[in-house]
């Protein structure tokens, strides 16, 4: 009967693994039954494995990641990773029609969209680099208590993915970028 969150990334502190586990413990302590699926490997996985926290489920590296993501209610990415740019896990969640709560690190706000087309909630980092744990937890609480909003965001996620982020579209964008680069190089050589 628990609400299920999923975080899939490298298991490092700056991807929000330890904070996510703490947030889930806090949500459960406040009476909200929430479980967290963590998929990935790294130091944070090992730390959490030693802690053996209730409601936190560690799956390590998985080849069948979509099967796990498919059963979650919300995808999360509480990342404050300095080099965050294009977290593919968000695209995978969007392709599965999952609403998302993530920080505003790197290009995450672009992926999530805004206004009525938003497929998730973007939580601002503190001073652009630190995780706002309270803000992240608050965003999750609001979304957990708003099933209609979750449904709308999940539908928006799938539409956004289908419109902009399928593998065919991404390959086409790469092809166009390479063609433009080749044309510019040819013009420079001609000069």
C-alpha positions in Angstrom: 0.0 0.0 0.0 3.0 2.3 0.0 3.6 5.1 -2.4 6.7 4.1 -4.5 9.5 6.5 -5.5 12.3 5.5 -7.9 15.8 7.0 -8.1 18.1 5.4 -10.8 21.6 6.9 -11.2 25.1 6.4 -10.1 25.0 5.7 -6.4 26.8 8.8 -5.2 25.9 11.3 -2.6 25.7 14.2 -5.0 23.0 12.4 -7.0 20.9 12.6 -3.9 20.9 9.0 -2.7 21.5 9.6 1.0 19.2 12.6 1.1 16.4 10.6 -0.7 16.7 7.8 1.9 16.4 10.4 4.7 13.4 12.1 3.0 11.6 8.7 2.7 12.3 8.0 6.4 10.9 11.4 7.3 7.8 10.9 5.2 7.1 7.6 6.8 7.7 9.1 10.3 5.0 11.7 9.5 2.5 8.9 8.6 2.9 8.8 4.9 3.7 5.2 3.7 6.4 5.7 1.1 9.0 3.2 -0.3 12.1 4.1 -2.2 13.6 2.0 -5.0 17.3 2.8 -5.6 18.8 1.5 -8.7 22.5 1.8 -9.3 26.0 1.1 -7.9 28.5 3.2 -6.0 29.5 4.4 -2.5 26.1 5.6 -1.5 24.6 2.1 -2.3 27.2 0.6 0.0 26.5 3.1 2.8 22.7 2.6 2.6 23.1 -1.2 2.5 24.9 -1.0 5.8 22.2 1.2 7.3 19.5 -1.3 6.2 16.8 1.4 6.4 13.1 0.4 6.3 11.3 1.5 3.2 14.6 1.8 1.2 15.1 -0.9 -1.3 18.4 -1.3 -3.1 18.6 -3.1 -6.4 22.1 -2.3 -7.7 22.8 -2.1 -11.4 19.9 -3.5 -13.4 19.7 -4.3 -17.1 15.9 -4.4 -16.9 15.6 -0.9 -15.3 12.4 -0.1 -17.2 10.6 -3.0 -15.4 11.5 -1.3 -12.1 10.6 2.2 -13.2 7.3 1.0 -14.5 6.0 0.2 -11.0 6.9 3.5 -9.4 4.5 6.3 -8.8 7.0 9.1 -9.1 10.5 9.3 -10.5 12.9 11.4 -8.5 16.3 12.9 -9.0 17.5 15.0 -6.0 20.8 15.7 -7.7 23.2 18.4 -6.7 25.9 16.9 -8.9 28.1 19.8 -10.3 28.3 18.3 -13.8 24.6 17.5 -14.2 23.6 18.1 -17.7 21.3 15.6 -19.5 20.2 12.9 -17.0 18.9 10.2 -19.4 17.0 8.6 -16.5 14.6 11.6 -16.7 13.9 10.8 -20.4 13.4 7.1 -19.5 10.9 8.1 -16.8 9.1 10.5 -19.2 8.9 7.8 -21.8 7.1 5.6 -19.2 4.7 8.5 -18.4 6.0 9.0 -14.9 5.7 12.4 -13.1 9.0 13.6 -11.8 10.4 15.6 -8.8 13.9 16.7 -9.4 16.3 19.6 -8.6 17.0 22.4 -11.0 20.6 21.2 -11.6 21.9 21.6 -15.2 19.3 21.2 -17.9 16.7 19.4 -15.7 14.2 22.3 -15.8 14.3 22.2 -19.6 13.4 18.5 -19.6 10.6 18.9 -17.1 9.0 21.9 -18.9 6.9 24.6 -17.3 3.3 25.7 -16.7 0.6 23.4 -18.0 3.0 21.3 -20.0 5.2 20.5 -17.0 5.8 16.8 -16.5 7.3 17.3 -13.0 8.3 19.6 -10.3 11.7 21.3 -10.3 13.1 22.1 -6.8 15.7 24.9 -6.8 19.1 24.1 -5.4 20.3 26.2 -2.4 22.7 28.8 -3.8 22.8 26.8 -7.0 24.7 23.9 -5.4 23.1 22.4 -2.3 20.0 20.2 -2.0 17.0 21.9 -0.4 15.9 18.7 1.5 12.9 20.5 3.0 11.8 21.9 -0.4 12.2 18.5 -2.0 10.2 16.7 0.7 7.5 19.4 0.4 7.3 19.0 -3.3 6.9 15.2 -2.9 4.2 15.6 -0.3 2.2 18.0 -2.5 2.4 15.6 -5.4 1.6 12.5 -3.4 -1.6 14.2 -2.1 -2.6 15.4 -5.6 -3.5 12.3 -7.7 -5.0 14.4 -10.5 -1.8 16.4 -10.8 0.3 13.2 -10.9 -1.9 11.9 -13.7 -1.7 15.1 -15.6 2.1 15.3 -15.2 2.5 11.7 -16.2 0.5 12.3 -19.4 2.5 15.5 -20.1 5.7 13.5 -19.6 4.7 10.9 -22.2 3.6 13.6 -24.6 6.8 15.6 -24.1 8.9 12.5 -24.6 7.1 11.4 -27.7 7.2 15.0 -29.2 10.9 15.7 -28.5 13.0 12.9 -27.0 12.5 9.6 -28.8 15.7 8.0 -30.0 14.8 8.8 -33.6 14.3 12.5 -32.8 17.6 12.6 -30.8 19.5 11.0 -33.7 17.9 13.4 -36.1 19.0 16.3 -34.0 22.6 14.9 -33.8 22.6 14.4 -37.6 21.5 18.0 -38.1 24.2 19.3 -35.7 26.9 17.3 -37.5 25.7 18.6 -40.9 25.8 22.2 -39.7 29.3 21.6 -38.3 30.6 20.0 -41.5 29.1 22.9 -43.6 30.8 25.5 -41.3 34.1 23.7 -41.4 33.9 23.5 -45.2 33.3 27.3 -45.4 36.2 28.0 -43.1 38.5 25.9 -45.2 37.4 27.7 -48.3 38.4 31.0 -46.8 
